[in-house]
Amino acid sequence: MFKTYQKSFSFCMIITALWSCKGSEVLWPVTVETLQPGPPSPDWESLNFYLSGTFGESSTACKELSDYYCLDTYYTQRNFTLPEIRETEEEAKNVNEKVRVMENILGRNWKHINFIDEDDPLDCCLLQTDKYLVYGYLHKRMSPEVYWDRLSNYENESRPLNNIAADFFEGVCKNVVFEVGFGPGALRRHHGENIREGVPYVILGKEFADGIPEVPSITIDYFDPGSQLTFQWFKHHIMCRDHPSICGQHSPRRHARKKEMKQKVNNGRNGSRKARRKRQQQDWQQTQEHLSAGRS
């Protein structure tokens, strides 16, 4: 995710802000909310996606795999009422078996949901399996099959927006969205250092070279983004453009695109898997440290 903190809301003041963009002055009457870092709400879980583009490392990595979107993972919070996982030979065998099952599921299916390894977008399944081990097994003791269902079952279109990452880009004059998540719990906003609070969000579409193909750009209210940016909209306007089967459709042109992507994936598997594994283990160690800090 873009950052590891949440910005929770407490209303404190109303001001009128004047900003200049691309040489022309734009007046935004803004209700400014004081945003304080804090942990996610207790029920927060999120099916999280990257939007393909050139806005940040994850968005750019996604562009290698898809012109539309990539699945980051299904985020959960650790359930501390569960027994601790002990470092025993029996538990090691248990984890190894879960890894084997998860890698088998992913090896057959990861391209169908654009489940990305941000370090190596055309490869599977080291980092993807690590995501399962942290957010599925460690946090909730989910089996590989249950976690896969969390990743790939999109029937519930009513799940609300609960994560958004964005930053302000001068050439667009809006806060450009490059990451979204859906699920239970309060909305979390992960903003870049240039964010302009109160300025509308935008998902860039076909009008922009770095936008989502075939989809018109959508401007989203800053203060209530979930009223417009719903999972139903995201699924039907972005996900199903890339994978029509998600919506029960078939597209010969998309089939040709997938054939091209398959060849690209097959040609792109390179680099040291050992080095990537070491880097990924360091990343997840940092994740655990952030989680422990958030609990204290």
Residue frames as qw, qx, qy, qz and C-alpha x, y, z in Angstrom:
[[0.000, 0.887, 0.462, 0.000, 0.00, 0.00, 0.00],
 [0.330, 0.780, -0.034, 0.530, 1.07, 3.58, -0.54],
 [0.028, -0.532, 0.545, -0.648, 1.53, 4.31, 3.16],
 [0.444, -0.165, -0.865, 0.164, 0.84, 2.45, 6.38],
 [0.010, 0.219, 0.548, -0.807, -1.21, 4.99, 8.28],
 [0.029, 0.660, 0.720, 0.214, -4.85, 5.94, 8.28],
 [0.001, 0.136, -0.079, 0.988, -6.21, 9.47, 8.16],
 [0.145, -0.569, -0.804, 0.095, -9.29, 9.53, 10.37],
 [0.027, 0.566, 0.266, 0.780, -11.65, 12.50, 10.47],
 [0.232, -0.612, -0.565, 0.502, -12.66, 15.04, 13.12],
 [0.203, 0.778, 0.337, 0.489, -14.45, 18.18, 11.91],
 [0.488, -0.481, -0.274, 0.675, -12.79, 21.32, 13.24],
 [0.053, -0.563, 0.061, 0.823, -12.87, 24.26, 10.83],
 [0.573, 0.659, 0.466, 0.138, -14.22, 25.67, 7.58],
 [0.211, -0.612, 0.248, 0.721, -11.98, 27.71, 5.32],
 [0.681, 0.713, 0.130, -0.105, -11.93, 28.86, 1.74],
 [0.616, -0.382, 0.456, 0.517, -8.75, 27.88, -0.09],
 [0.508, 0.814, -0.089, -0.267, -7.39, 29.47, -3.24],
 [0.701, -0.248, 0.547, 0.385, -5.11, 27.41, -5.45],
 [0.368, 0.710, -0.338, -0.496, -3.44, 28.04, -8.76],
 [0.746, 0.005, 0.652, 0.135, -3.23, 25.30, -11.38],
 [0.574, 0.321, 0.533, 0.532, -1.59, 25.47, -14.79],
 [0.213, 0.098, 0.143, 0.962, -1.49, 29.27, -14.65],
 [0.353, -0.479, -0.366, -0.716, -5.20, 29.74, -13.98],
 [0.160, -0.188, 0.657, -0.712, -6.67, 30.38, -10.55],
 [0.518, -0.311, -0.727, -0.326, -9.27, 27.93, -9.31],
 [0.329, -0.382, 0.409, -0.761, -11.38, 28.76, -6.28],
 [0.542, -0.182, -0.818, -0.059, -12.31, 25.77, -4.15],
 [0.494, -0.532, 0.234, -0.647, -14.67, 26.37, -1.21],
 [0.605, 0.126, -0.777, 0.118, -13.42, 23.63, 1.06],
 [0.726, -0.606, 0.090, -0.312, -14.57, 22.12, 4.32],
 [0.404, 0.521, -0.708, 0.251, -11.22, 21.12, 5.76],
 [0.882, -0.428, -0.109, -0.161, -11.13, 18.16, 8.10],
 [0.193, -0.731, 0.643, -0.118, -8.24, 17.62, 10.47],
 [0.911, 0.175, -0.360, -0.099, -6.66, 14.32, 9.46],
 [0.407, -0.669, 0.587, -0.206, -4.95, 12.40, 12.25],
 [0.446, 0.293, -0.842, -0.084, -2.95, 9.18, 11.79],
 [0.623, -0.243, 0.524, -0.527, -4.50, 6.19, 13.44],
 [0.240, -0.082, 0.960, 0.115, -5.08, 2.46, 13.18],
 [0.353, -0.162, -0.651, -0.652, -7.82, 1.00, 10.98],
 [0.673, -0.267, 0.174, -0.668, -11.23, 0.37, 12.48],
 [0.497, -0.288, 0.800, -0.170, -11.50, -3.09, 14.12],
 [0.762, 0.341, 0.526, -0.161, -13.62, -4.54, 11.32],
 [0.343, 0.783, -0.310, -0.417, -11.43, -3.21, 8.48],
 [0.655, -0.054, 0.672, 0.340, -10.51, -5.65, 5.69],
 [0.347, 0.744, -0.111, -0.560, -9.89, -4.64, 2.10],
 [0.774, 0.316, 0.455, 0.307, -9.77, -6.16, -1.37],
 [0.134, -0.815, 0.147, 0.544, -7.13, -3.81, -2.72],
 [0.731, 0.509, 0.346, 0.294, -6.31, -2.89, -6.33],
 [0.283, -0.463, 0.247, 0.802, -3.75, -0.80, -8.21],
 [0.557, 0.773, 0.208, -0.220, -4.81, 1.28, -11.20],
 [0.763, 0.149, 0.296, 0.555, -2.51, 0.86, -14.16],
 [0.176, 0.977, 0.065, 0.101, -0.54, 4.00, -15.03],
 [0.618, 0.371, -0.288, 0.631, 2.65, 5.88, -14.25],
 [0.306, -0.744, 0.119, -0.582, 1.69, 7.32, -10.86],
 [0.585, -0.568, 0.513, -0.268, 3.97, 5.71, -8.31],
 [0.039, -0.417, 0.900, 0.124, 5.94, 2.46, -8.26],
 [0.443, 0.170, 0.854, -0.213, 2.98, 0.10, -7.84],
 [0.565, 0.672, 0.222, -0.424, 0.94, 1.74, -10.59],
 [0.308, 0.708, -0.546, -0.326, 3.91, 1.64, -12.95],
 [0.199, -0.240, 0.950, 0.008, 4.62, -2.00, -12.13],
 [0.565, 0.383, 0.641, -0.351, 0.98, -2.80, -12.80],
 [0.479, 0.703, -0.173, -0.496, 1.30, -1.27, -16.27],
 [0.060, 0.446, -0.858, -0.247, 3.64, -4.11, -17.20],
 [0.217, 0.118, 0.963, -0.114, 0.94, -6.67, -16.48],
 [0.179, 0.655, 0.733, 0.039, -2.27, -4.88, -17.49],
 [0.122, 0.352, 0.207, 0.905, -3.49, -1.68, -19.10],
 [0.448, -0.610, -0.394, -0.522, -6.34, -1.58, -16.60],
 [0.564, -0.671, 0.259, -0.405, -5.74, -2.78, -13.05],
 [0.520, 0.222, -0.797, 0.213, -3.87, -5.21, -10.82],
 [0.746, -0.588, -0.253, -0.186, -4.92, -6.98, -7.65],
 [0.004, 0.681, -0.585, 0.441, -2.67, -6.05, -4.73],
 [0.270, -0.014, -0.934, 0.235, -4.07, -8.46, -2.14],
 [0.531, -0.643, -0.419, -0.359, -6.84, -8.98, 0.39],
 [0.145, 0.421, -0.541, 0.714, -5.76, -7.11, 3.52],
 [0.669, -0.563, -0.471, -0.121, -6.77, -8.27, 6.97],
 [0.181, -0.731, 0.439, -0.490, -5.88, -7.35, 10.52],
 [0.378, 0.180, -0.876, 0.238, -4.28, -9.79, 12.87],
 [0.727, -0.508, -0.234, -0.399, -6.60, -11.61, 15.25],
 [0.113, 0.534, -0.695, 0.468, -4.63, -11.65, 18.49],
 [0.741, -0.260, 0.374, -0.494, -7.12, -14.00, 20.16],
 [0.924, 0.260, -0.267, -0.085, -5.82, -16.86, 18.02],
 [0.831, -0.451, 0.194, 0.262, -3.11, -19.11, 19.48],
 [0.001, 0.810, -0.476, -0.341, 0.41, -18.13, 18.55],
 [0.891, 0.402, -0.211, -0.020, 2.11, -20.02, 15.74],
 [0.631, -0.645, 0.413, 0.124, 4.94, -21.94, 17.34],
 [0.384, 0.679, -0.598, -0.185, 8.21, -22.76, 15.61],
 [0.701, -0.212, 0.670, -0.121, 7.89, -26.53, 15.66],
 [0.129, -0.177, 0.855, 0.471, 8.62, -29.20, 13.09],
 [0.242, 0.496, 0.833, -0.039, 4.91, -30.00, 12.87],
 [0.193, 0.835, 0.232, -0.459, 3.99, -26.36, 12.21],
 [0.046, -0.558, 0.555, 0.615, 6.75, -26.09, 9.60],
 [0.188, 0.124, 0.920, 0.320, 5.24, -29.04, 7.75],
 [0.204, 0.700, 0.636, -0.252, 1.80, -27.46, 8.06],
 [0.106, 0.805, -0.078, -0.579, 3.01, -24.15, 6.58],
 [0.123, -0.350, 0.749, 0.549, 4.92, -25.87, 3.81],
 [0.241, 0.368, 0.887, 0.141, 1.80, -27.76, 2.81],
 [0.188, 0.824, 0.395, -0.360, -0.23, -24.56, 2.73],
 [0.018, -0.673, 0.401, 0.621, 2.46, -22.93, 0.60],
 [0.210, -0.049, 0.884, 0.416, 2.34, -25.87, -1.80],
 [0.231, 0.603, 0.763, -0.034, -1.45, -25.67, -2.11],
 [0.101, 0.854, 0.147, -0.488, -1.47, -21.87, -2.50],
 [0.087, -0.529, 0.576, 0.617, 1.26, -21.93, -5.14],
 [0.247, 0.189, 0.903, 0.297, -0.66, -24.60, -7.03],
 [0.202, 0.772, 0.568, -0.200, -3.85, -22.49, -7.01],
 [0.016, 0.838, -0.105, -0.535, -1.99, -19.35, -8.01],
 [0.285, -0.312, 0.714, 0.559, 0.06, -21.03, -10.70],
 [0.239, 0.390, 0.837, 0.302, -3.12, -21.93, -12.55],
 [0.008, 0.798, 0.598, 0.069, -5.09, -18.77, -11.89],
 [0.328, -0.563, -0.153, 0.743, -3.08, -15.66, -11.01],
 [0.137, -0.014, 0.426, 0.894, -3.25, -14.11, -14.48],
 [0.125, -0.559, -0.736, -0.361, -7.06, -14.39, -14.46],
 [0.322, -0.864, -0.374, 0.095, -7.26, -11.87, -11.60],
 [0.352, 0.763, -0.171, 0.515, -4.06, -9.87, -12.30],
 [0.722, -0.686, -0.021, 0.085, -2.63, -10.82, -8.89],
 [0.472, 0.792, -0.262, 0.284, 0.65, -8.95, -9.02],
 [0.756, -0.354, -0.078, 0.545, 4.15, -9.34, -7.65],
 [0.084, 0.988, 0.031, -0.125, 5.15, -5.68, -7.53],
 [0.385, -0.659, 0.527, 0.373, 8.86, -6.57, -7.73],
 [0.123, -0.171, 0.843, 0.494, 8.40, -8.78, -10.79],
 [0.553, 0.263, 0.194, -0.767, 5.00, -8.08, -12.39],
 [0.698, 0.322, -0.466, -0.438, 5.27, -10.84, -14.98],
 [0.383, 0.203, -0.884, 0.175, 6.05, -13.60, -12.50],
 [0.753, -0.426, 0.074, -0.496, 4.30, -15.73, -9.90],
 [0.490, -0.681, -0.388, -0.380, 4.10, -16.93, -7.16],
 [0.529, 0.002, -0.543, 0.652, 6.64, -15.99, -4.48],
 [0.049, -0.091, 0.280, -0.954, 5.34, -12.65, -3.26],
 [0.595, -0.243, -0.333, -0.690, 1.71, -13.62, -3.90],
 [0.744, -0.240, -0.620, 0.066, 2.13, -16.63, -1.62],
 [0.344, -0.012, -0.491, 0.800, 3.82, -14.50, 1.03],
 [0.320, -0.232, -0.017, -0.918, 0.79, -12.21, 0.98],
 [0.755, -0.293, -0.477, -0.342, -1.38, -15.23, 1.73],
 [0.650, -0.112, -0.613, 0.434, 0.90, -16.31, 4.58],
 [0.120, 0.035, -0.358, 0.925, 0.68, -12.87, 6.25],
 [0.387, -0.040, 0.037, -0.920, -2.88, -11.69, 5.56],
 [0.762, -0.101, -0.457, -0.447, -4.52, -15.08, 5.25],
 [0.781, -0.134, -0.587, 0.164, -2.78, -17.58, 7.49],
 [0.367, 0.052, -0.505, 0.780, -0.93, -15.49, 10.10],
 [0.223, -0.156, 0.151, -0.950, -3.74, -13.00, 10.66],
 [0.693, -0.040, 0.051, -0.718, -6.82, -15.20, 10.32],
 [0.431, -0.171, 0.885, -0.035, -5.67, -18.84, 9.95],
 [0.725, 0.473, 0.010, -0.502, -7.38, -19.00, 6.57],
 [0.771, 0.035, 0.580, 0.260, -6.79, -22.00, 4.37],
 [0.195, -0.201, 0.522, 0.806, -5.41, -21.35, 0.87],
 [0.048, 0.459, 0.794, 0.397, -8.84, -22.12, -0.58],
 [0.135, -0.823, -0.493, 0.249, -10.59, -19.59, 1.66],
 [0.222, -0.632, 0.133, 0.731, -8.05, -16.87, 0.94],
 [0.188, 0.049, 0.687, 0.700, -8.30, -17.53, -2.78],
 [0.002, -0.683, -0.715, -0.148, -12.06, -17.02, -2.48],
 [0.190, -0.809, -0.205, 0.517, -11.43, -13.64, -0.83],
 [0.237, -0.415, 0.430, 0.766, -9.18, -12.71, -3.76],
 [0.022, -0.015, 0.765, 0.643, -11.36, -13.94, -6.61],
 [0.003, 0.581, 0.814, 0.002, -15.02, -13.86, -5.58],
 [0.050, -0.024, 0.052, 0.997, -16.54, -10.62, -6.87],
 [0.154, -0.526, -0.782, -0.295, -20.24, -11.43, -6.55],
 [0.264, -0.754, -0.460, 0.388, -20.80, -8.97, -3.69],
 [0.365, 0.507, 0.217, 0.751, -20.94, -5.66, -5.56],
 [0.308, -0.872, -0.238, -0.295, -22.22, -3.72, -2.56],
 [0.715, -0.377, -0.191, 0.557, -18.95, -3.72, -0.61],
 [0.030, 0.993, 0.092, -0.063, -18.04, -0.08, 0.09],
 [0.512, 0.646, -0.290, 0.487, -14.88, 1.86, -0.70],
 [0.679, -0.727, -0.060, 0.076, -12.60, 1.65, 2.33],
 [0.606, -0.435, 0.267, 0.611, -9.18, 2.56, 0.94],
 [0.518, 0.827, 0.152, 0.155, -7.99, 5.20, -1.51],
 [0.583, -0.421, 0.191, 0.668, -4.47, 6.34, -2.43],
 [0.420, 0.822, 0.285, 0.260, -3.89, 9.48, -4.46],
 [0.445, -0.415, 0.027, 0.793, -1.63, 12.44, -5.06],
 [0.298, 0.865, 0.165, -0.369, -2.04, 15.81, -6.75],
 [0.601, 0.065, 0.466, 0.646, -0.66, 16.23, -10.26],
 [0.015, 0.541, -0.007, -0.841, -0.35, 19.73, -11.69],
 [0.073, 0.113, -0.675, -0.725, -1.02, 18.72, -15.28],
 [0.213, -0.419, -0.857, -0.214, -4.39, 17.23, -14.32],
 [0.192, -0.372, 0.146, -0.896, -5.29, 19.80, -11.66],
 [0.810, -0.367, -0.092, -0.448, -6.86, 17.07, -9.51],
 [0.448, -0.479, 0.733, -0.181, -5.87, 14.41, -7.03],
 [0.643, 0.308, -0.608, -0.349, -5.12, 11.38, -9.20],
 [0.827, -0.288, 0.377, -0.301, -6.22, 8.02, -7.76],
 [0.465, 0.494, -0.723, -0.134, -3.86, 5.09, -8.24],
 [0.231, 0.020, -0.945, 0.229, -5.04, 2.62, -5.59],
 [0.596, -0.284, -0.012, -0.751, -8.47, 1.62, -4.27],
 [0.143, 0.025, -0.967, 0.209, -9.80, -0.97, -1.85],
 [0.595, -0.285, -0.251, -0.708, -13.25, -2.26, -0.98],
 [0.540, -0.167, -0.806, 0.176, -14.65, -3.98, 2.07],
 [0.487, -0.767, -0.416, -0.027, -15.86, -3.43, 5.64],
 [0.574, -0.433, -0.177, 0.672, -14.54, -0.73, 7.93],
 [0.038, 0.909, 0.107, -0.401, -13.98, 3.01, 7.82],
 [0.645, 0.731, -0.001, 0.222, -12.40, 4.66, 4.78],
 [0.632, -0.520, 0.182, 0.545, -8.61, 4.99, 4.90],
 [0.454, 0.890, -0.020, 0.033, -6.89, 7.69, 2.84],
 [0.743, -0.304, 0.247, 0.542, -3.25, 7.21, 1.85],
 [0.332, 0.938, 0.098, -0.029, -2.13, 10.49, 0.34],
 [0.722, 0.266, -0.028, 0.638, 1.08, 11.59, -1.32],
 [0.399, -0.401, -0.217, 0.795, 3.02, 14.62, -0.16],
 [0.030, 0.016, 0.291, 0.956, 1.50, 16.86, -2.86],
 [0.067, -0.554, -0.824, -0.095, -2.14, 16.09, -2.05],
 [0.117, -0.193, 0.026, -0.974, -4.50, 19.07, -2.09],
 [0.030, 0.336, 0.867, -0.368, -7.19, 18.45, 0.46],
 [0.330, 0.586, 0.365, -0.644, -10.64, 19.31, -0.80],
 [0.324, 0.473, -0.517, -0.636, -9.71, 19.10, -4.49],
 [0.912, 0.132, 0.090, -0.377, -11.68, 16.33, -6.26],
 [0.555, -0.264, 0.753, 0.235, -10.16, 12.97, -6.96],
 [0.661, 0.530, -0.230, -0.479, -9.99, 11.68, -10.52],
 [0.740, -0.066, 0.638, 0.204, -9.48, 8.30, -12.14],
 [0.152, 0.578, -0.441, -0.670, -7.81, 9.02, -15.45],
 [0.772, 0.326, 0.529, -0.134, -9.47, 7.43, -18.47],
 [0.718, 0.365, 0.445, 0.392, -9.15, 7.31, -22.21],
 [0.205, 0.971, 0.069, 0.101, -8.66, 11.08, -22.55],
 [0.260, -0.846, 0.464, 0.043, -5.15, 10.71, -21.08],
 [0.583, 0.500, -0.640, -0.028, -2.13, 8.83, -22.41],
 [0.123, 0.253, -0.865, 0.416, -1.61, 7.34, -18.94],
 [0.598, -0.079, 0.292, -0.742, -5.30, 6.69, -18.36],
 [0.530, 0.078, 0.835, -0.122, -7.41, 3.54, -18.42],
 [0.061, 0.045, -0.686, -0.724, -8.29, 2.61, -22.03],
 [0.238, -0.373, -0.785, -0.433, -11.91, 2.77, -23.20],
 [0.341, -0.647, -0.625, 0.273, -13.11, 4.26, -19.91],
 [0.059, 0.816, 0.087, 0.568, -14.05, 7.96, -19.62],
 [0.266, 0.194, -0.554, 0.764, -12.30, 9.78, -16.79],
 [0.463, -0.681, -0.543, -0.167, -14.38, 10.03, -13.63],
 [0.052, 0.481, -0.356, 0.799, -14.18, 12.94, -11.19],
 [0.597, -0.404, -0.686, 0.098, -14.90, 11.93, -7.60],
 [0.336, -0.853, -0.026, -0.399, -16.00, 14.04, -4.65],
 [0.317, 0.472, -0.652, 0.501, -13.14, 14.46, -2.18],
 [0.336, -0.323, 0.544, -0.697, -15.26, 14.35, 0.95],
 [0.770, 0.053, 0.501, -0.392, -17.49, 11.43, 0.00],
 [0.197, 0.456, -0.736, -0.459, -15.60, 9.39, -2.60],
 [0.204, 0.044, 0.976, -0.064, -17.49, 6.21, -1.80],
 [0.500, 0.517, 0.415, -0.558, -20.75, 7.65, -3.08],
 [0.583, 0.670, -0.251, -0.384, -19.38, 7.51, -6.64],
 [0.335, 0.502, -0.797, -0.025, -16.48, 5.11, -6.50],
 [0.829, -0.196, 0.340, -0.400, -18.31, 1.88, -5.69],
 [0.429, -0.262, 0.842, 0.198, -17.13, -1.67, -6.20],
 [0.626, 0.529, 0.568, -0.072, -19.96, -2.19, -8.68],
 [0.365, 0.905, -0.109, -0.189, -18.63, 0.70, -10.81],
 [0.163, -0.690, 0.680, 0.187, -15.03, -0.47, -10.51],
 [0.598, -0.005, 0.800, 0.053, -15.91, -4.04, -11.42],
 [0.607, 0.605, 0.514, -0.010, -18.01, -3.26, -14.48],
 [0.320, 0.941, -0.058, -0.088, -16.03, -0.30, -15.86],
 [0.027, 0.785, -0.618, -0.029, -12.46, -1.45, -15.22],
 [0.496, -0.287, 0.818, -0.049, -12.14, -5.09, -14.16],
 [0.718, 0.372, 0.579, -0.098, -14.52, -6.46, -16.77],
 [0.448, 0.834, -0.224, -0.231, -12.82, -4.45, -19.50],
 [0.036, 0.621, -0.782, -0.042, -9.71, -6.52, -18.87],
 [0.048, -0.024, 0.997, -0.056, -11.44, -9.77, -17.93],
 [0.516, -0.102, -0.286, -0.801, -14.93, -9.91, -19.50],
 [0.567, -0.163, -0.805, -0.051, -15.48, -13.33, -17.91],
 [0.105, -0.092, -0.632, 0.762, -15.79, -11.62, -14.52],
 [0.425, 0.250, 0.198, -0.847, -19.06, -10.19, -15.81],
 [0.653, 0.261, 0.700, -0.122, -20.01, -13.32, -17.72],
 [0.521, 0.789, -0.060, -0.318, -18.93, -11.90, -21.07],
 [0.792, -0.027, 0.414, 0.447, -16.53, -12.90, -23.83],
 [0.224, 0.906, -0.131, -0.335, -14.37, -10.65, -25.95],
 [0.895, 0.313, 0.107, 0.297, -12.37, -12.00, -28.95],
 [0.315, 0.813, -0.215, 0.440, -10.25, -8.84, -28.96],
 [0.467, -0.724, 0.416, -0.291, -9.47, -9.26, -25.27],
 [0.966, -0.086, 0.234, 0.071, -8.62, -12.90, -25.93],
 [0.706, 0.571, -0.080, 0.412, -5.99, -11.74, -28.42],
 [0.074, -0.827, 0.328, -0.449, -4.66, -9.28, -25.83],
 [0.774, -0.498, 0.350, -0.175, -4.42, -12.07, -23.26],
 [0.945, 0.217, 0.083, 0.232, -2.53, -14.24, -25.72],
 [0.405, 0.737, -0.220, 0.495, -0.07, -11.40, -26.18],
 [0.393, -0.742, 0.363, -0.404, 0.24, -10.95, -22.42],
 [0.958, -0.219, 0.186, -0.013, 0.82, -14.69, -21.92],
 [0.797, 0.425, -0.074, 0.422, 3.76, -14.51, -24.30],
 [0.060, 0.794, -0.269, 0.542, 5.04, -11.44, -22.47],
 [0.712, -0.585, 0.283, -0.268, 4.79, -13.25, -19.14],
 [0.979, 0.016, 0.105, 0.172, 6.63, -16.28, -20.48],
 [0.618, 0.562, -0.117, 0.538, 9.40, -14.05, -21.81],
 [0.104, -0.807, 0.186, -0.550, 9.63, -11.99, -18.64],
 [0.856, -0.517, 0.000, -0.019, 10.55, -14.60, -16.06],
 [0.667, 0.435, -0.335, 0.504, 14.10, -13.69, -15.22],
 [0.193, -0.727, 0.360, -0.552, 16.30, -12.45, -12.41],
 [0.275, 0.185, -0.870, 0.364, 17.41, -14.20, -9.25],
 [0.622, -0.515, -0.468, -0.359, 14.52, -15.84, -7.42],
 [0.661, -0.309, -0.473, 0.494, 16.76, -16.17, -4.36],
 [0.217, 0.051, -0.124, 0.967, 17.46, -12.43, -4.36],
 [0.373, -0.398, -0.317, -0.776, 13.77, -11.62, -4.82],
 [0.695, -0.453, -0.557, -0.023, 12.83, -13.97, -1.99],
 [0.513, -0.201, -0.389, 0.739, 15.31, -12.28, 0.34],
 [0.018, -0.160, -0.047, -0.986, 13.98, -8.82, -0.56],
 [0.530, -0.422, -0.468, -0.568, 10.38, -9.97, -0.13],
 [0.660, -0.392, -0.577, 0.279, 11.12, -11.45, 3.29],
 [0.300, -0.087, -0.252, 0.916, 12.57, -8.09, 4.34],
 [0.259, -0.289, -0.272, -0.881, 9.45, -6.32, 3.07],
 [0.650, -0.460, -0.520, -0.308, 7.15, -8.57, 5.05],
 [0.562, -0.257, -0.507, 0.601, 9.29, -8.21, 8.16],
 [0.042, 0.067, -0.071, 0.994, 8.72, -4.46, 7.87],
 [0.486, -0.377, -0.462, -0.639, 4.99, -5.12, 7.48],
 [0.668, -0.413, -0.602, 0.142, 4.97, -7.07, 10.72],
 [0.379, -0.140, -0.341, 0.849, 6.82, -4.28, 12.51],
 [0.195, -0.217, -0.158, -0.943, 4.24, -1.75, 11.31],
 [0.621, -0.411, -0.553, -0.374, 1.44, -4.01, 12.50],
 [0.616, -0.331, -0.555, 0.450, 3.02, -4.44, 15.91],
 [0.182, -0.006, -0.165, 0.969, 3.54, -0.69, 16.23],
 [0.363, -0.313, -0.337, -0.810, -0.10, -0.05, 15.30],
 [0.656, -0.420, -0.622, -0.085, -1.26, -2.44, 18.04],
 [0.501, -0.221, -0.474, 0.689, 0.74, -0.78, 20.80]]
